[in-house]
């Protein structure tokens, strides 16, 4: 990871980059929606991390964190669009592994996260050949279907031309 501060962009409840972060009196931040969902399951409003009770008032928006997350997302999207290397959208780490259950590339941080507990991983370089083979098989099938459809289209075009010629001839014969 480029900077340890990037961990600060991740909500401890959903493990995603903060969406509308709010700040509790204990100084922990959460996505507004994550906190509301957590509180719906509890009798008291407490922090999901330290369990400290919070006031009944809605927690304030953490504007500084919101701006940092927006800047981080903008920078990450610019990096992605440059096409330099495949980077994890959550952790900005290189995608080195492939999760066999989710069928998606993951970084080392993702591998150790709650989202991928008990999942099986392989190095990307190990799974690429089998996926390439699968894609090539699908591509060949699609190319054959395309060729077949082009042949049918050609036959239809010949039929249309034949009908047009016959129509012209019939029109001239009737005149």
N, C-alpha and C positions, 0 to 999 in steps of 0.2 A: 504494500500500500504506500502511496506517495507520502501521505501525511497521517499521523495518528489522529488528528482532529477529524478525519472523515468518519470515524466511528461515532462522533457526536451528531452526525446527520441521521442516525438510525434510531427509530422509535423502539424502545425496549419491549413494547407489546406486540407490534406487528412485524418488527424486524425489517421494515422498509424505510425509505427516506421519508422524513416527516412531511405530512400533509396537514396544513393549518396547525402548527405546533402551539400548545398552550403550556403555561408554566405554573407549577404548583408552589405553595409556600415553602416546601422542602427543597426547592430548586431543581427538581426533576421535571423534564419536559416529555410530552406525549402528543401524538396526533389527537386532535380534539375528538374525533369520532372513536378512536381506540379507547380513550379515557371514558367517554360516555358509555360505551359498551361494557367496559370493565365495571364501572359503577352500577350499572343496571343489575349486575349479578351479586352486588354486596348490599348489606344493610346500612353500612356507613360509607361515607366518601373518604377513601384512603388512597395513598399513593401506591400504585402497583409494584414499585420497587422497594421502598423502605417501610411501607405500611403506616406511615404517619398520617393522622387524620387531616383532612382538608376542610376548608370552610364550605358552607352550603352555596356560597356565591359562585357563579361560573368562573373558572380560572381565566386569567387574562391571556391574550394572544402573546406568544413569545416572538415579537416582531424581529428582533436581531437574528434569532435562529431561522425564522421564516426567510429573511433576506439571504442568509448564508446558504440555506438549502436551495433557494432559487438560483443563486450564483453558481453553486456547485453543479446543479442540473444543467444549467446553460453551458458551463465549461465542458461538462461530460458529453453533452450532445454535440458540441463543436468538435471535440476529440473524435467522437464516433464518426461524424460526417466526413472527417478528413481521411478516414479509412486506413489509418496507420496500423493499428493492431486491434485484435478483439479484446475488449475490456469488459469486466463485469459491471453491469449497470448499477448494482448496489454498493459494491466495495471498491471499484476502480482498480481491481487486480486483474492480471492476465488470466484469461480462461484457459486453464491447463487440463482440466478433467471433464469427463462426460458422465452425467448421472444416468444410469441405465433405467431407473424407474421413471424419471421425468423426461427422459430422452432430450436432454438439453445440456449445453456446456456450462460448467460452473468453475468458480475460482476456489482457492484453498479455504478462504473464509466461509464461503457458501457450504462447502463440504462439511465443515465443523458446526454449522448452524443447526438450530432446532428443526428448520424446514426439511433438512435432508437426513434426519436421524434414521439409522438402520438402512440407508440406501447403499447401493453398490456403485462404485466409481471405477472408471478405466481412464488411462491417459488418452487424451484426444487423438494422439497419433496412432493409438491402437485400434480405435473404432472407426477411424476415417476410411480405411480400405473397404470394410464391409458396407458402410453407408454409400461409398462411391459406387460399389458394385450394384447395390440396390437401386441407386439413382440411374445408373447406366441402363439397367434392365428396364426400368420404367420409361426412360428416355427412348430406348429402342422401340418399345411398344407404342409410345405416342407418335414416334416418327413413322412407323408402319401405318398407324391409323390416319395420320395426316396425308401420307402418300395415297392411301386408299380413297380418302375423301377428295383429294385433288383429282384423282382419276374419275371419280363419279362426277365431280364438278365439270370436268372436261367433256364427259359424255353428255351431260345436261346442256352444256353450251353448244355442242354439235347438234343436239336435238332442237334446241331453240333456233339455231341458224337454219336448219332444214325446214322447220315449220315456217319461218319467215320467208324463205325462198318459195316454198309451196304457196304461201298466202299471196305473194307478189305475182306468181304465175297464174294462180286462179283469178286474181283481180284483173290481170291483163287479158285472160281468156274470156272473161265475162263482158269486157268492154267492147 
